[in-house]
Amino acid sequence: MALTFQHVSFGFETSPEMLFTDITIHFSTGWTGVVGANGTGKTTILRLAYGELEPQQGQIRTAGQVVYCPQRTDEAPFDFAEFLTATDAEACVLRGRLGILPEWESRWETLSHGERKRAQIAVALWQQPVVLAIDEPTNHIDRDARLMLAEALRTFAGVGLLVSHDRELLDTLCDQCLFIEPPSVVMRPGGYSAAAEQARVDEEHLRKERASAKRAYQNIRTEAVTRQQTSKANLKTTKRGLARGDSDGRGKINLLRISGKDGKAGRLADQLDGRLHQAQEALDKIHVNKTYRLGFWLPGACSKRDFLFSLRAGTLDLGDGRRLHFPELTMAPQDRIALTGANGSGKSSLLRHLLPQLNLPPERVVYLPQEIEAATARGIMAEVRALSDADYGHLMTIVSGLGSRPHRLISSDEPSPGEIRKLLLALGVARSPHLIIMDEPTNHLDLPAIECLEAALEECPCGLLLVSHDLRFLQRLTTVRWDIAQEVGGSDTRLSVGTT
């Protein structure tokens, strides 16, 4: 079994440049990690493999069914109802392994995004395709669910394409990694950590090789200029302009012509021109990816109010007879709070309950939801394109600091979820917020962007309320922990307050 891209070129109509040019890739049985910065085309590779997109040039070949699991989980999988009632061994094992319940079909809208993702992947595995392409499977998923999901994916026997920023999952599953570096791609053996180290070594070698080629070119060019100047001064072999009585000048020119020195100088000049051309060709063949400065300053501000919000103790209805109980909750202007809990425990519901009760002007609040719907994403793009030149430039500086290339982002009709999150964050950051609320902020972001975001939030003076399953992210940025856990012997959950 295999999936092959043969001399494939592809670009979106709205972009002035091709995304991929003449790429040839062979995907063999087993998992291949597809990695790269937001907006470089990772999802596009999966959509091309699935047949949702057609290449402008080249061919994509496979020998059977291809199933694609997109990042979004707005709609239930097509065969979800059939999967839930199937009695075959594979369906039963998958439902048990991924903790999928019969009532999930009827209450899809109330499921957490993590629960939806587990359902989506379970149905895909149940179909037993030849090629399975999965985009960000661990977004929204808690630690226990990640372990269940990794175990389920490990059983897949076909050709797997995995787009993920989860280093642990890529190292656990993948035999090779495809690094997306438009307009080309590079396949490297091993999981992400081994492949990334090899990529670093290869890049360093190329930089040294290019520096050496550039020095060689400059040396030859300097020699050519020097020889040209010497030739003009000492090998003037034309008699034009000499006085009729200048017998010495005419005699020297005749001697040069008889000895052939003027011809030798010409031949040397031709040789230098040839060497210079070869050196330029050698330099042009060594392509080194351009590096960009990452990181940005987050100009937050500290509110002068006593509290950013104050909630009385209460209970929230989570649907299907489940409830979340919480004590009185307050947040001071410089508090840094981590909100944790399993998928479906009520974290996002609590945030939605909290937002209308903030003691702050709306423009001083940055809210980054778990998922940004397609219609909202289009509205964000329209808002960005309508900005003044000065505001647009400031926004793109922030986006660039998070690792995306502004010209590529703004030319896309449908930027990736990671790029939309960067834009929404940048729009909020530009307003010097007093409070930043983020629901799974590392979802969809590439690894350099996550590191930049961590550094910016660490220095920001405003309040932070972060929901995340990324414990390293929370440990670096928060001091207070609101943890939601299921009550013993029941379906309700309860929030407790502690320290991180």
NORQUI-V674937 format. One record per residue. RES is the residue in one small letter. PSI is psi in whole degrees, 0 to 359 (* if undefined). NEAR is the number of other C-alpha atoms within 12 Angstrom. Layout:
res = <RES:RES>
psi = <PSI:PSI>
near = <NEAR:NEAR>
This chain:
res = <m:a:l:t:f:q:h:v:s:f:g:f:e:t:s:p:e:m:l:f:t:d:i:t:i:h:f:s:t:g:w:t:g:v:v:g:a:n:g:t:g:k:t:t:i:l:r:l:a:y:g:e:l:e:p:q:q:g:q:i:r:t:a:g:q:v:v:y:c:p:q:r:t:d:e:a:p:f:d:f:a:e:f:l:t:a:t:d:a:e:a:c:v:l:r:g:r:l:g:i:l:p:e:w:e:s:r:w:e:t:l:s:h:g:e:r:k:r:a:q:i:a:v:a:l:w:q:q:p:v:v:l:a:i:d:e:p:t:n:h:i:d:r:d:a:r:l:m:l:a:e:a:l:r:t:f:a:g:v:g:l:l:v:s:h:d:r:e:l:l:d:t:l:c:d:q:c:l:f:i:e:p:p:s:v:v:m:r:p:g:g:y:s:a:a:a:e:q:a:r:v:d:e:e:h:l:r:k:e:r:a:s:a:k:r:a:y:q:n:i:r:t:e:a:v:t:r:q:q:t:s:k:a:n:l:k:t:t:k:r:g:l:a:r:g:d:s:d:g:r:g:k:i:n:l:l:r:i:s:g:k:d:g:k:a:g:r:l:a:d:q:l:d:g:r:l:h:q:a:q:e:a:l:d:k:i:h:v:n:k:t:y:r:l:g:f:w:l:p:g:a:c:s:k:r:d:f:l:f:s:l:r:a:g:t:l:d:l:g:d:g:r:r:l:h:f:p:e:l:t:m:a:p:q:d:r:i:a:l:t:g:a:n:g:s:g:k:s:s:l:l:r:h:l:l:p:q:l:n:l:p:p:e:r:v:v:y:l:p:q:e:i:e:a:a:t:a:r:g:i:m:a:e:v:r:a:l:s:d:a:d:y:g:h:l:m:t:i:v:s:g:l:g:s:r:p:h:r:l:i:s:s:d:e:p:s:p:g:e:i:r:k:l:l:l:a:l:g:v:a:r:s:p:h:l:i:i:m:d:e:p:t:n:h:l:d:l:p:a:i:e:c:l:e:a:a:l:e:e:c:p:c:g:l:l:l:v:s:h:d:l:r:f:l:q:r:l:t:t:v:r:w:d:i:a:q:e:v:g:g:s:d:t:r:l:s:v:g:t:t>
psi = <141:161:130:132:125:110:48:132:139:141:151:148:329:350:138:348:155:143:316:144:116:52:140:122:141:119:119:178:139:180:133:123:136:110:158:172:161:135:1:347:19:310:325:320:316:319:327:317:322:337:5:331:147:135:150:327:155:183:151:122:138:166:30:196:138:129:136:127:104:171:317:148:35:319:147:148:149:318:27:316:317:320:318:332:356:143:2:159:320:315:317:318:316:319:320:317:324:9:42:128:151:327:358:328:317:338:40:319:336:356:148:161:328:319:320:319:319:318:317:315:325:315:320:315:324:328:346:58:165:319:130:117:119:130:112:65:336:5:134:359:134:175:313:319:326:317:318:317:316:320:319:317:332:338:348:131:3:208:117:133:123:110:121:151:13:100:321:317:317:320:325:319:325:138:340:161:134:114:121:117:75:139:15:175:154:125:131:144:155:173:184:314:313:318:321:322:320:323:319:317:316:317:319:320:316:320:318:319:319:320:320:317:324:321:318:317:315:323:315:320:318:317:320:317:317:315:324:317:320:320:320:324:322:345:43:104:6:142:356:132:348:147:151:329:7:76:329:313:316:324:319:320:320:319:318:320:319:319:343:11:328:324:323:318:321:319:320:321:319:319:318:320:319:316:321:319:317:319:321:318:317:320:318:334:341:103:124:129:137:137:146:147:126:158:152:159:131:105:59:170:155:124:147:0:155:320:144:330:161:117:132:155:143:189:137:138:120:1:157:34:4:148:152:126:133:148:183:133:128:158:123:164:331:16:149:105:133:126:115:164:165:163:134:5:345:14:308:326:320:319:316:326:326:320:315:349:14:143:48:151:143:324:347:10:130:121:120:105:170:313:146:114:158:318:320:320:319:323:322:317:318:320:319:316:340:357:155:163:319:313:322:317:318:318:315:333:318:314:318:323:342:6:5:150:113:317:325:322:311:342:354:137:331:81:159:158:325:320:322:320:320:318:315:319:316:321:320:319:324:346:11:70:157:338:133:120:124:126:107:63:336:353:135:346:144:165:316:323:321:317:320:318:317:312:319:316:328:326:348:134:353:176:148:133:109:128:122:151:0:96:324:321:314:320:327:330:345:159:340:141:125:112:132:123:153:138:144:128:12:178:350:159:159:138:133:153:133:204:155:*>
near = <22:29:35:26:32:24:22:31:31:33:29:24:15:17:19:15:18:25:34:34:24:23:31:25:33:30:39:29:24:32:40:44:49:46:47:38:32:42:40:35:39:44:40:38:49:39:28:34:42:33:22:17:21:23:31:22:21:21:24:33:28:28:17:19:23:33:36:40:40:37:39:31:32:25:22:33:31:22:22:32:22:18:33:32:20:20:14:15:14:23:31:22:24:35:33:20:28:32:29:34:26:20:19:30:26:16:19:29:20:27:32:32:38:43:38:40:40:47:46:45:46:45:37:37:42:34:30:26:27:32:39:44:45:41:39:44:44:43:43:42:37:32:24:21:30:32:23:28:38:31:21:32:38:24:23:31:22:31:40:45:49:50:47:44:34:37:27:21:33:36:27:27:34:39:31:36:42:40:35:33:29:34:22:29:32:28:30:31:25:26:34:38:27:23:29:30:17:22:30:19:15:20:22:17:17:21:21:18:21:25:20:18:25:25:19:23:27:20:19:25:24:17:22:26:18:16:24:23:16:17:23:17:13:17:27:27:28:18:21:12:12:17:11:11:11:14:13:14:21:21:17:22:24:20:17:22:20:14:15:16:21:26:18:17:27:22:17:19:26:17:18:25:23:18:22:27:20:20:25:23:18:21:25:17:15:22:24:23:20:12:14:16:18:24:25:32:27:36:25:30:26:26:27:16:21:16:23:37:30:24:23:15:17:19:22:27:21:28:23:17:14:22:28:34:30:31:21:17:28:28:34:26:32:32:31:36:36:40:42:42:37:30:36:36:37:40:43:39:31:39:29:21:23:26:28:18:21:31:26:27:19:20:19:29:36:37:37:37:34:37:33:34:22:20:14:20:27:23:19:30:29:21:20:31:24:14:17:12:12:13:20:25:20:25:34:34:30:36:45:33:31:41:37:41:30:31:21:30:36:32:24:29:24:30:38:39:38:46:41:44:43:46:46:37:39:40:34:32:39:31:25:27:35:41:46:48:40:37:35:41:42:43:44:41:39:35:28:26:35:33:25:30:36:31:22:30:37:27:23:29:25:36:42:43:46:44:44:40:34:33:22:16:28:33:23:23:34:30:24:29:30:34:32:32:28:23:17:9:8:13:21:26:31:32:32:25:23:17:18:21>
